[in-house]
């Protein structure tokens, strides 16, 4: 991966940038979470989640399954620029059983040349693991890595199957499937908060308002839809990969 310093031009709220706080959960859990937050003890929160109206009997069948098991394959959303990639995030909003656990887990796939756009998690560290394929990554730590306070370099690397790395809380980071075999990659990302948050780092504010601000649901393989908000040195790698893998 080309080493370069990120140019941070603009920060906007994006619904679908990876990892987002909301998957395609069939339920709106807002009211339930509000009740859980005001419940005084953890065991009473579990009572609300796992027992029936009497509070003295476990939920039956599918109700108990839905309360305690997260289906990563069923609850996914399209990753813009992911070249057919999907992500599925189990967090407090989508899976209330995680309340006070301090954990979010995201499963994702990246198609050939797909990218998880540069972003920051304001409330969590992230441990990122590749389980199939390979993924290049880059991260930018907070200012001060060098004693003279010179701009930090991008820390880049390559993850192959069953290898992982840490993205510290507050660091800018991205992941890119630049694998030589032009096959999809599968990843798991564990974050140290059930409400980690995700702030995208965007590049072109005028085009970003059109491309991202409209919250358009992009085609699975449409890198052009996110080109305007992709740092130039990353876009160059994606373009070379698209040509090599004959992805249009």
N, C-alpha and C positions, 0 to 999 in steps of 0.2 A: 504494500500500500504506500502511495506517495506520502511523504512526510511534509506537512504544511501546517500553518497556524490558521485556525478557524477565524473567519471574519463574521462577527455576530452583528447583524444589521437590525433585526426586528424580532420581537417575541409576540406571537398571537396565539389565541386559543384555537385548537384544531380538534375536531371530533374524531378523525380517523387516523391521525399520526400514531405510529407505534411507540410504546404501548399505550393505548387509550384506556380511560377508566371504565368504559362501558362496552360490553360485548352485546350479542344479540339475545340476552336473557329474555325468556318469554314473560317474565313477571316484572312489574314495577315494584321495587322493594322499599320505596321511600317511606311509606307509613310504618312498615315493619321496623325499619332501621331506627326511625324516630322513637318508637316504643322501646327498642332495645337499649338505646343510648340513655334513656331516662330510667331504666330498670337498675336498681342499686347494686346487685351482685351478679357475678358471672353465671352462677348456677341457675339463677332465676331467668337470665337471658336464654340459657339453654332450654329451660322449661318452656319459655314462649316459642322457641324454635322447634322443639322436638316432641311436645306433648299436645294432646287434644284440648278442647275447651275446658274440660274438667281439671286439667293440670295433673291428673293421676294416671294417665295412660299414654304410652307412646303412640305417635302417629302410625297409621296403617299403611302398608304397601308402598305405592308410588309417592305418597305424601312424605314418608320418611326418607325414601330414596332421594327425592328432589331436594330435601332439606340438608342431606348429609353428603351427597355425591355430586361433583361437578363434571359434566360431560364436555370435554374440550372439543370434541369433534362437532357436537351439535351447536355449541354456542360460539360461533366464530364470526369475524368480520373481515372485509377485504382490506388489504394493506395497500394504500396508494403507492405506486412505483414498485410494488413487490413482485411484478411479473407473474401474477397468478397466486401470490402469497396470501395467507390468511393468518390471523392471530386470534387467540381466545384467552381472556384474562379472568381468572378467578380472584376477585377482590371483594371488599366489603359491600360495594354497591351491587355486584352481580351475584354474590354468594355470601349472604349474611352470616352463615355458620362460622366465618372467619373473624367475627367481631372480637377485638382485643387480642387477636393471635399474633399481630405484628408480621403477617405474611401475605404476600400476593404471589401467585404463580401464573405465568403466562406461557402458553405453548404457541409457537409460531412456525410458519413455513415461508420460505422465500424461493420464488421461482428463479431460473437462471438469470443472473444480472439484476435480481431484485434487491431493493434497499429498504432498511428501516431508517428513515430520515433522522438527521441529527436532532437530539432532544436531551432534556435534563429531567431527572426525577428530583423534585425539591424536598421530598421527605423520606427517601429510602436509598440504601445501597442496592446494587443489582449484581447478582451472580449469574452469569450468562453461559450456557452450556450448549454445545452442538452435539446432537445425537445421530444425525445423518448428513452426509455431504461435508462441505467446508464453507466457512464464513470469514471474510476479512473484517477487521474492526478498527476503529480509530477513536481515541478519547482525548479530551483536553481537560487537564486539572485546573483548579483555581490558581490564580496568579501567586507566585512565590516559590515555584519549584526550583528556580535558579536564585542564588543568593543576591545577584545584582538586580533582581526583579525584571529581567528581560522577558519578553513574551515567551510563553511556554511553547515547546514543540508539541506536535500531535504525537501521541503514543499509539503506534499501530502494530498490528500483528495478524496472524492467521490461526483460526481454530479449526481443527479437523475432528473427526468423530470421537466423542467422549472426552473432549477437552473443553475447558471453560476459563473464564476470566472475570475479574471484578471491575465494575464501573462504580466508583465511589459516589456517594450522595452529592448532588450538585454538579457533577462533572458533565460536560458535553460529550455525547458519544453517538456512534452510528454503527450499523452492521450492514455488510454487503456480500451477496453471494456472487463471487467472482471465480467460482470453481472451474477448473480446466475441463471437466467432463460435461459442463452445461446441464447439470441435473439439479432438481430442487434440493434445498437444505431444510432440515428440521431442527428447531431449537427449543430449549426451555429456559426461562428467566425467572429466578426467584428474587423478590424484592422484600426488604426488611420493614415493610409497613403494609397493613391491609388497605391503606389509602395513600399510595406512593405518589400519585400525581405524575403528570407528564407535560412538560413545556417544550414545544417544538422550537427549534432555532431556524428562522426563515431568512431568506436572502434578499429577495426583490419585493419591497412592500407594495408597489403598484400592481404587479402581476399576481402577487400572493393574494391580494384582496379578491381577485377574480377567480384564481385557481383554488384557493383554500377557503377564503372567507365565505364563499357561497355554499360551502359544505357540499360540494358536488360529490356524488358517489362515483368514483372513477372506474373505468374499465380495469380489469385485473392486470392487464399487461401494459398499461398506458403510462410509460415513464414521462412522456411529454407533459402530462398533467401535473407533475411535481418538479419538472426541470427548473422552473423559476425559483423554487425555494430550496434547491440543492446547491451546496457550495461547489464552485467551479472545479476544484481539483478532484472532487468525488464524481461529478458529472462526467469528467473526461474518462475516468476508469469505467463508469457504466457504459459510455458510448463505445469504448473499445471492446467491452465484453459483449454488448449487443451485436456488434459486427462479427466478432469471432463465433458467437453461438447462433448467428443467423436468426436473431429474434427481431421481428418487425413490430 
